[in-house]
Amino acid sequence: MVGGGNEFRFFLSCDISHPLAFRVLHAEHILLTDQKVPELFVECKLYIDGIQFGLPVKTRLEPSGPKYCWNELITLSTKYRDLTSLSQLAFTVWDVSSGENPEVVGGATIFLFNSKRQLKTGRQKLRLWPTKEADGGVPTTTPGKVPRNERGEIERLERLVNKYERGQIQHVDWLDRLAFSAMDKAMEKECERKANLYPSLVVELCSFEHRIVFQESGANFYTPAPVSLSNELVTVWDPELGRTNPSEHKQLKLARSLTRGIVDRDLKPSSNERKLLQTIIKFPPTRTLEVDEKQLVWKFRFSLMSEKKALTKFVRSVDWSDNQEAKQAVELIGKWEMIDVADALELLSPDFESDEVRGYAVSVLERADDEELQCYLLQLVQALRFERSDKSRLALFLVNRALSNIEIASFLRWYILVELHSPAYARRYYGTYDMLENSMMKLVGREDGDEDGFRLWQSLTRQTDLTAQLCSIMKDVRNVRGSAQKKIEKLRQLLSGVFSELTNFDEPIRSPLAPTLLLTGVVPQESSIFKSALNPLRLTFKTANGGTSKIIYKKGDDLRQDQLVIQTVSLMDRLLKLENLDLHLTPYRVLATGQDEGMLEFISSSSLAQVTW
């Protein structure tokens, strides 16, 4: 079938989960010598690679002749995606009119896929082999397909009708009526001319919107470039495109041989080479280095060791599958100028699998203070996905820093909790979460009155209990029909009644947005709801120092996007301040507590006249 845009459209058989279905229509030219009234039924079997698959299915008895019509839909338990290219249906017609054992009238088989590995569809006329039970072997002894040299005018016309019904021949009403009338007359004459026509069984296979092409489940399939059916140039798909050129690879290996290492130590780039190296160093992390660019960086690796910005480009130029080259690269990394914390994040991306490289990145992070680490904490939690083990050096580093800083511990716990919903990486994050919990529970309180590990962990888990209660309140408020004022009244009623324990906590709860701030309870009369479709809650909390903290709780939006945007703004503000440029930005805090829920810091609006520098 040709689809829109002159493209051949098709489905893959491995993607079709529908059960195999077909319809047994009728039998033609069944001649029985017995004088009794015949009672026929059709037995259907599925064979895959010559082996029967599943149980046989039988139609009802049909006593009316000479054209025995069943018109019965048969649905097998096997699905199209489970078929192979040698799958076939075997049909055997039985007669039970004798009252004793059923007698075989004839049998035929049909392969479900043609020679082009396309699924057969539409009406199929099968030649029955008299007194033979259908053979599902490969090759079969009862093929239902009539050989090409035995086909006559009737077979030719029937094939045209099948194409017409499948939509492969354009429909023209006035011409179709004339054509079918002429075909009926031609078929009648042909039947009269042939006195002894072979017995046949007519079945109808399931049809689909597009062609079905056979493809095994799990096999690699590369979709070729669209082929135009018009008189134009076409794009030919090249399966070798993007592969490594063997000649270039060999040349690269010779240039990087160990004997070259002695010569490379004293090499200095020329002015043009230095300009090109500086251009390469300034490439963004997403830019893929070309072969000649990698070779240039490797050639002058010793002279670049004082350029800390060049380390990430050098690591990308190393062939880590070569043990000798990887060993030399690790030695050079240890002697390289120490890179910045921001550059260390690039070495924790999925592009770098070497434990030595990732370990070096963590050693750089260990030099960062807590404030700088919090700027990149969200990305570091994401980088845990690409570690080789649950107890990686990065995971141990994050847990150890969390033990000495309650803010890092709180944010790290929330970032991990959100990732537990990811099926692909849930196991990794569960391992890190358990490591954080076990390590914190082992902390011993100091003599200066600091809380012990158990109480610290309990204070963090109570944040989750708080968000669960807020989620329950939001559901009750959303169920209220009417104006926003009614919903606000319902909110305050819930906070003063069913959820009255939220007005005065048994123990202060650390604010999820600012863990150093202790919340003591909600003020119902100062809490409200925003007029929007999701009805976010605006809650006013009392704090342990006698002040208040206003927080927005929202459910229904993925706040991880907002969290990333605010983190980017905060990081830009920090970098600008390092350059003595203070824009006096005060980004509000955002924390995603789930895939579709989270908290935001509420900032009261101010007029332009109130903004001061």
VOGU-3710 file (C-alpha; in Angstrom, 3 decimals, decimal comma):
1> mvgggnefrf> 0,000/0,000/0,000  1,236/3,475/-0,800  0,582/5,951/1,980  0,618/9,730/2,105  3,837/11,325/0,954  4,477/8,488/-1,548  5,878/6,239/1,193  5,426/2,491/1,544  3,768/2,028/4,929  3,757/-1,232/6,831
11> flscdishpl> 3,516/-2,812/10,262  5,923/-5,332/11,782  4,448/-8,686/12,762  6,348/-8,615/16,080  4,401/-5,474/17,072  0,924/-6,986/16,567  -0,489/-8,446/19,779  -3,889/-9,403/18,312  -4,773/-13,122/18,291  -4,659/-14,947/14,957
21> afrvlhaehi> -8,159/-14,869/13,425  -9,683/-16,020/10,145  -13,082/-17,000/8,751  -13,980/-20,377/7,203  -16,434/-19,443/4,434  -17,507/-22,386/2,261  -16,440/-25,437/0,267  -16,903/-25,890/-3,457  -17,156/-28,905/-5,778  -17,280/-31,490/-2,984
31> lltdqkvpel> -18,197/-34,817/-4,622  -19,127/-37,710/-2,304  -19,853/-41,237/-3,561  -21,920/-42,180/-0,487  -25,680/-41,817/-1,031  -26,213/-40,570/2,517  -26,695/-36,880/3,195  -23,177/-35,686/4,082  -22,501/-33,770/7,278  -19,248/-31,870/7,039
41> fvecklyidg> -17,099/-29,890/9,420  -13,665/-28,289/9,067  -10,797/-28,942/11,459  -8,237/-26,109/11,700  -4,697/-26,507/13,023  -1,770/-24,098/13,334  1,732/-25,315/12,501  4,866/-23,307/13,298  8,047/-24,512/11,592  6,365/-27,854/10,874
51> iqfglpvktr> 5,262/-28,481/14,480  1,630/-28,292/15,596  1,080/-25,329/17,900  -1,905/-25,357/20,229  -5,077/-27,422/20,016  -7,130/-27,917/16,833  -10,348/-25,921/16,395  -13,443/-27,313/14,651  -16,345/-25,606/12,923  -19,975/-26,610/13,339
61> lepsgpkycw> -21,550/-29,403/11,241  -22,881/-28,276/7,874  -25,332/-30,686/6,132  -26,460/-28,389/3,299  -24,869/-28,963/-0,118  -23,564/-28,848/-2,678  -21,970/-25,529/-1,568  -21,312/-26,129/2,099  -21,346/-22,750/3,808  -20,025/-22,295/7,358
71> nelitlstky> -19,117/-18,595/7,390  -17,657/-19,133/10,857  -15,052/-16,923/12,550  -12,169/-18,855/14,119  -9,927/-17,156/16,684  -6,811/-18,942/17,945  -4,960/-18,194/21,176  -1,698/-17,603/19,304  -0,862/-13,971/18,534  0,571/-12,631/15,294
81> rdltslsqla> 3,768/-11,574/17,054  4,452/-15,241/17,959  4,380/-16,455/14,344  7,443/-17,377/12,291  7,909/-16,996/8,549  7,104/-20,726/8,100  3,813/-20,656/10,012  0,907/-22,266/8,198  -2,745/-23,151/8,711  -3,901/-26,699/8,011
91> ftvwdvssge> -7,570/-27,311/7,087  -9,105/-30,783/6,953  -12,722/-31,370/5,863  -14,375/-34,321/7,642  -17,624/-36,180/6,954  -19,533/-37,732/9,900  -22,665/-38,847/8,043  -21,694/-42,537/8,320  -22,301/-42,459/12,065  -19,028/-44,226/12,759
101> npevvggati> -15,534/-42,806/12,558  -15,260/-39,490/10,653  -14,008/-39,831/7,101  -11,523/-37,474/5,506  -12,983/-35,547/2,581  -9,822/-33,587/1,851  -7,164/-31,358/3,311  -5,109/-28,292/2,412  -2,512/-26,028/3,997  -1,616/-22,374/3,463
111> flfnskrqlk> 1,470/-20,471/4,579  0,561/-17,263/6,436  3,485/-15,331/4,905  4,243/-15,164/1,187  7,634/-15,342/-0,509  8,143/-11,613/0,179  7,622/-12,292/3,915  4,380/-10,313/3,886  1,310/-11,554/5,750  -1,397/-12,940/3,476
121> tgrqklrlwp> -4,766/-11,233/3,866  -8,241/-11,378/2,388  -10,051/-14,273/0,689  -8,019/-17,376/-0,139  -9,216/-20,330/-2,233  -7,441/-23,532/-1,203  -7,222/-26,685/-3,283  -8,350/-29,719/-1,260  -6,441/-32,950/-1,694  -9,118/-35,696/-1,703
131> tkeadggvpt> -8,990/-38,292/1,115  -5,838/-36,663/2,503  -5,573/-35,098/5,925  -3,851/-31,695/5,874  -0,085/-32,015/6,303  1,593/-29,235/8,311  5,141/-30,328/7,548  7,769/-28,254/5,769  7,559/-28,900/2,857  3,894/-29,907/2,926
141> ttpgkvprne> 2,305/-32,674/0,836  -1,084/-30,900/0,709  -0,394/-27,354/-0,532  -3,554/-25,331/-0,949  -1,951/-23,053/-3,529  -2,590/-24,153/-7,118  0,651/-24,330/-9,170  1,041/-21,516/-11,676  1,046/-23,870/-14,686  -2,344/-25,333/-13,634
151> rgeierlerl> -4,147/-22,051/-13,116  -6,925/-21,113/-15,517  -9,156/-18,142/-16,169  -11,152/-18,738/-12,979  -8,060/-18,499/-10,782  -6,922/-15,340/-12,565  -10,289/-13,649/-12,051  -10,476/-14,718/-8,402  -7,025/-13,238/-7,717  -8,164/-9,941/-9,237
161> vnkyergqiq> -11,271/-9,941/-7,032  -9,097/-10,502/-3,954  -6,874/-7,555/-4,870  -9,977/-5,427/-5,400  -11,365/-6,338/-1,972  -8,012/-5,567/-0,300  -7,998/-2,095/-1,853  -5,070/-2,781/-4,191  -7,228/-1,929/-7,228  -8,869/1,480/-7,409
171> hvdwldrlaf> -12,671/1,459/-7,016  -14,678/3,038/-9,851  -18,390/2,375/-9,309  -19,700/2,459/-12,889  -16,722/0,481/-14,195  -16,873/-2,023/-11,336  -20,482/-2,936/-12,127  -19,631/-3,668/-15,757  -16,481/-5,572/-14,833  -18,164/-7,816/-12,244
181> samdkameke> -21,023/-8,596/-14,632  -18,556/-9,668/-17,310  -16,537/-11,676/-14,774  -19,632/-13,594/-13,601  -20,455/-14,608/-17,163  -16,862/-15,626/-17,869  -16,705/-17,747/-14,711  -20,005/-19,490/-15,548  -18,722/-20,412/-19,004  -15,448/-21,647/-17,535
191> cerkanlyps> -17,311/-23,822/-14,989  -19,444/-25,367/-17,763  -16,341/-26,041/-19,840  -14,541/-27,752/-16,968  -16,713/-30,680/-15,921  -14,421/-31,961/-13,177  -13,272/-28,949/-11,146  -11,048/-29,704/-8,163  -12,663/-29,488/-4,691  -11,733/-26,357/-2,803
201> lvvelcsfeh> -12,162/-24,595/0,524  -12,539/-20,813/0,708  -11,249/-19,012/3,799  -10,828/-15,325/4,592  -7,737/-14,125/6,466  -7,768/-11,007/8,622  -6,972/-7,706/6,872  -5,132/-4,685/8,271  -4,814/-1,002/7,387  -1,299/-1,524/5,990
211> rivfqesgan> 0,818/-4,484/4,905  2,277/-6,709/7,624  5,974/-7,498/7,182  7,463/-10,422/9,097  9,950/-9,479/11,793  11,090/-11,587/14,741  10,589/-10,078/18,180  13,768/-8,537/19,561  15,596/-8,520/16,224  17,419/-5,379/15,140
221> fytpapvsls> 15,510/-3,591/12,431  16,759/-0,572/10,605  14,096/1,409/8,815  15,383/2,312/5,354  15,144/5,795/4,004  11,742/6,565/2,424  11,696/5,514/-1,222  9,835/7,879/-3,515  7,675/6,333/-6,227  7,987/9,392/-8,424
231> nelvtvwdpe> 10,631/10,151/-11,070  13,027/11,815/-8,633  16,324/11,156/-6,924  15,996/8,911/-3,884  18,025/8,574/-0,709  19,648/5,151/-0,412  20,195/3,864/3,103  23,805/2,880/3,729  24,128/0,275/6,543  27,865/1,064/6,933
241> lgrtnpsehk> 27,302/4,767/7,490  28,777/5,880/10,802  31,026/2,857/11,254  34,735/3,206/11,960  36,911/3,372/8,879  39,396/0,463/9,192  42,166/2,425/7,439  41,750/5,453/9,699  41,601/3,213/12,772  44,841/1,475/11,798
251> qlklarsltr> 46,574/4,797/11,147  45,347/6,088/14,504  46,763/3,058/16,312  50,144/3,434/14,637  50,268/7,119/15,545  49,426/6,306/19,176  51,867/3,433/19,605  53,827/3,318/22,829  57,067/4,110/21,043  55,567/7,487/20,090
261> givdrdlkps> 55,162/8,339/23,775  58,867/9,121/24,118  58,798/11,537/21,188  55,475/13,177/22,158  56,814/14,383/25,529  58,923/17,061/23,879  56,484/18,072/21,144  55,257/21,667/21,097  52,358/22,794/18,909  52,930/25,367/16,194
271> snerkllqti> 50,996/28,621/16,190  48,301/27,191/13,909  48,093/23,993/15,936  47,843/26,002/19,148  44,939/28,012/17,739  43,199/24,816/16,725  43,799/23,305/20,170  42,312/26,365/21,854  39,272/26,068/19,597  38,872/22,400/20,562
281> ikfpptrtle> 39,223/23,200/24,267  36,394/25,739/23,996  34,023/23,211/22,426  30,885/22,604/24,537  30,592/19,188/26,249  27,894/18,123/23,773  30,237/18,559/20,784  31,603/15,244/19,459  35,290/15,367/18,578  36,326/14,302/15,095
291> vdekqlvwkf> 39,083/11,739/14,547  41,680/14,336/13,525  40,751/16,522/16,523  41,211/13,592/18,915  44,531/12,806/17,300  45,727/16,403/17,707  44,811/16,467/21,416  46,519/13,122/21,986  49,646/14,217/20,110  50,164/17,269/22,328
301> rfslmsekka> 48,791/15,743/25,552  52,008/16,399/27,494  52,091/20,090/26,610  48,399/20,426/27,529  48,799/19,115/31,086  48,959/22,657/32,450  45,615/23,513/30,779  42,927/22,372/33,216  40,164/23,042/30,668  41,824/20,575/28,277
311> ltkfvrsvdw> 41,451/17,535/30,539  37,883/16,665/29,535  38,847/16,872/25,843  41,855/14,658/26,486  39,703/12,041/28,223  37,367/12,053/25,211  40,359/11,489/22,919  41,454/8,292/24,666  40,591/4,870/23,267  39,526/3,230/26,530
321> sdnqeakqav> 39,194/-0,174/24,865  42,997/-0,204/24,477  44,428/-1,303/27,836  47,877/0,215/27,267  46,452/3,540/26,127  43,981/3,614/29,021  46,775/2,907/31,512  48,859/5,799/30,173  45,820/8,103/30,233  45,129/7,335/33,908
331> eligkwemid> 48,731/8,206/34,790  48,465/11,540/32,977  45,135/12,409/34,616  46,778/12,147/38,037  49,459/14,652/36,975  47,111/17,055/35,174  46,268/20,525/36,471  43,323/20,170/38,876  40,045/20,962/37,102  37,084/22,957/38,408
341> vadalellsp> 34,054/21,370/40,066  31,823/22,239/37,086  34,158/20,359/34,723  34,074/17,332/37,019  30,352/16,972/36,300  31,158/16,256/32,645  33,355/13,323/33,689  30,352/11,820/35,522  28,206/11,763/32,370  27,298/8,451/30,660
351> dfesdevrgy> 30,065/9,077/28,086  32,698/8,009/30,631  32,534/4,468/32,010  36,073/4,175/33,365  36,131/3,812/37,155  39,406/5,742/37,291  37,942/8,731/35,438  34,779/8,804/37,538  36,835/8,376/40,696  38,998/11,340/39,706
361> avsvleradd> 35,838/13,440/39,216  34,690/12,553/42,735  38,092/13,523/44,152  37,606/16,965/42,577  34,135/17,242/44,117  35,586/16,493/47,545  37,354/19,884/47,414  34,054/21,761/47,007  32,395/23,350/50,032  28,800/22,536/50,998
371> eelqcyllql> 27,334/25,636/49,353  28,953/24,867/46,000  28,033/21,198/46,265  24,343/22,055/46,723  24,444/23,947/43,416  25,197/20,676/41,606  23,506/18,180/43,933  20,572/17,576/41,576  22,912/16,603/38,703  25,066/14,450/40,980
381> vqalrfersd> 22,009/12,426/41,984  21,223/11,933/38,289  24,820/10,799/37,710  24,236/7,850/40,068  22,371/6,211/37,178  25,599/5,769/35,246  27,670/4,214/38,028  28,613/0,555/37,762  27,602/-0,439/41,293  25,210/0,624/44,034
391> ksrlalflvn> 28,108/1,354/46,400  30,049/3,529/43,994  32,536/6,151/45,084  30,078/8,889/44,085  27,311/7,402/46,247  29,654/7,083/49,232  30,791/10,683/48,759  27,235/12,063/48,693  26,224/10,073/51,765  29,301/11,177/53,728
401> ralsnieias> 28,686/14,838/52,925  25,031/14,438/53,913  26,072/13,160/57,349  27,803/16,450/58,122  25,200/18,822/56,656  21,472/18,498/57,360  20,536/20,597/54,309  22,420/18,288/51,953  20,913/15,274/53,747  17,366/16,591/53,347
411> flrwyilvel> 17,692/17,548/49,675  19,604/14,361/48,834  16,849/12,264/50,399  14,107/14,074/48,429  16,021/13,883/45,139  16,456/10,132/45,613  12,807/9,600/46,626  11,589/11,198/43,396  13,838/8,906/41,326  12,425/5,774/42,982
421> hspayarryy> 9,490/6,029/40,555  11,809/5,324/37,603  11,536/1,582/36,752  14,919/1,461/35,021  16,924/2,943/37,906  14,758/2,293/40,975  17,033/-0,490/42,220  20,104/1,773/42,108  18,373/4,574/44,025  16,904/2,174/46,594
431> gtydmlensm> 20,471/1,050/47,327  21,654/4,643/47,812  18,608/5,453/49,963  19,313/2,478/52,239  22,960/3,511/52,470  21,936/7,033/53,521  19,463/5,750/56,109  21,840/3,191/57,643  24,726/5,668/57,796  22,630/8,382/59,421
441> mklvgredgd> 21,144/5,999/61,994  24,672/5,186/63,176  25,470/8,817/63,989  26,038/9,522/67,657  24,901/12,808/69,202  27,654/15,180/70,306  28,014/16,672/73,775  27,032/20,137/72,512  23,419/18,974/72,214  23,269/18,001/68,563
451> edgfrlwqsl> 20,651/15,406/67,715  21,743/11,819/67,236  21,337/10,036/63,909  18,024/8,389/64,793  16,321/11,677/65,679  17,784/13,380/62,597  16,423/10,681/60,315  13,039/10,790/62,031  12,890/14,556/61,476  13,448/13,980/57,754
461> trqtdltaql> 10,883/11,185/57,401  8,270/13,376/59,092  8,565/15,677/56,070  7,131/12,834/53,963  4,273/12,376/56,440  3,503/16,081/56,163  3,329/16,008/52,351  1,072/12,931/52,497  -1,382/14,778/54,761  -1,310/17,847/52,503
471> csimkdvrnv> -2,062/15,625/49,512  -5,084/14,180/51,341  -6,315/17,683/52,202  -5,995/18,780/48,577  -8,115/15,839/47,388  -10,890/16,772/49,819  -10,753/20,428/48,775  -10,905/19,587/45,073  -14,059/17,547/45,637  -15,870/20,655/46,861
481> rgsaqkkiek> -18,124/22,109/44,182  -18,666/25,811/44,025  -16,664/28,995/44,237  -13,084/29,359/45,391  -14,326/30,869/48,657  -16,142/27,620/49,505  -12,951/25,681/48,898  -10,998/28,063/51,133  -13,581/27,583/53,881  -13,305/23,810/53,426
491> lrqllsgvfs> -9,499/24,027/53,724  -9,649/26,001/56,956  -12,356/23,677/58,280  -10,151/20,632/57,626  -7,114/22,263/59,254  -9,167/23,140/62,323  -11,016/19,814/62,488  -9,939/16,472/60,982  -6,339/17,603/60,465  -6,108/19,749/63,584
501> eltnfdepir> -2,825/18,016/64,546  -1,205/20,069/61,774  -1,848/23,310/63,652  0,568/22,297/66,419  3,143/19,623/65,653  4,194/17,276/68,447  7,767/18,021/67,442  9,008/20,695/65,042  9,396/19,536/61,432  12,250/20,699/59,259
511> splaptlllt> 10,967/22,666/56,287  11,496/20,653/53,067  12,414/23,903/51,283  14,824/25,135/53,997  15,846/22,248/56,298  17,492/24,550/58,848  14,096/26,193/59,463  11,877/24,391/61,998  8,105/24,456/61,414  5,815/24,143/64,441
521> gvvpqessif> 2,366/24,169/62,823  -0,056/25,579/60,248  -2,064/28,764/60,760  -5,543/27,877/59,353  -6,865/31,457/59,114  -3,853/32,572/57,071  -4,022/29,614/54,680  -5,788/29,824/51,348  -6,164/28,375/47,841  -5,109/29,831/44,508
531> ksalnplrlt> -7,758/30,288/41,835  -6,475/27,874/39,196  -7,410/24,499/37,762  -5,105/22,570/40,123  -6,124/24,557/43,259  -2,640/24,841/44,853  -2,624/25,284/48,629  -1,049/28,409/50,117  -0,128/27,472/53,662  1,275/29,683/56,410
541> fktanggtsk> 3,472/27,809/58,909  4,609/28,990/62,320  8,345/28,635/62,908  10,323/27,824/66,049  11,910/31,299/66,106  8,499/32,985/66,312  8,168/33,936/62,650  6,161/32,499/59,767  6,954/30,690/56,538  4,588/30,653/53,569
551> iiykkgddlr> 4,689/27,577/51,332  2,724/26,594/48,227  1,828/22,919/47,921  0,954/21,873/44,369  -0,167/18,541/42,922  -0,758/17,810/39,246  2,344/19,436/37,732  5,862/18,067/37,310  7,815/20,553/39,412  11,117/18,947/38,439
561> qdqlviqtvs> 11,126/21,274/35,435  10,650/24,348/37,656  13,290/22,970/40,002  15,817/22,736/37,158  15,066/26,265/35,921  15,461/27,810/39,382  18,651/25,828/39,923  20,033/27,235/36,651  19,173/30,800/37,706  20,773/30,281/41,142
571> lmdrllklen> 23,926/28,865/39,566  24,162/31,791/37,131  23,805/34,211/40,044  26,620/32,459/41,916  28,946/32,495/38,894  28,226/36,175/38,232  29,009/37,058/41,838  32,369/35,310/41,469  33,015/37,784/38,647  32,025/40,703/40,951
581> ldlhltpyrv> 28,684/41,170/39,218  25,801/41,120/41,707  22,347/41,361/40,120  20,653/41,127/43,544  18,671/38,068/42,485  16,682/36,171/45,114  15,418/32,989/43,451  12,522/31,372/45,272  12,908/27,787/46,427  11,309/24,837/44,600
591> latgqdegml> 11,313/21,180/45,620  9,681/18,304/43,756  8,423/15,742/46,281  7,066/13,392/43,616  6,549/13,005/39,907  3,523/15,314/39,945  3,715/17,145/43,268  5,969/19,478/45,156  6,436/22,666/47,187  7,315/26,236/46,268
601> efisssslaq> 8,341/29,179/48,413  5,612/31,847/48,433  6,927/35,345/47,749  4,526/38,250/48,210  4,233/40,542/45,210  5,889/43,970/45,339  5,441/47,083/43,248  8,301/48,398/41,161  8,686/51,365/43,525  9,382/48,994/46,426
611> vtw> 12,279/47,301/44,621  15,552/48,712/46,004  19,151/48,068/45,154
//
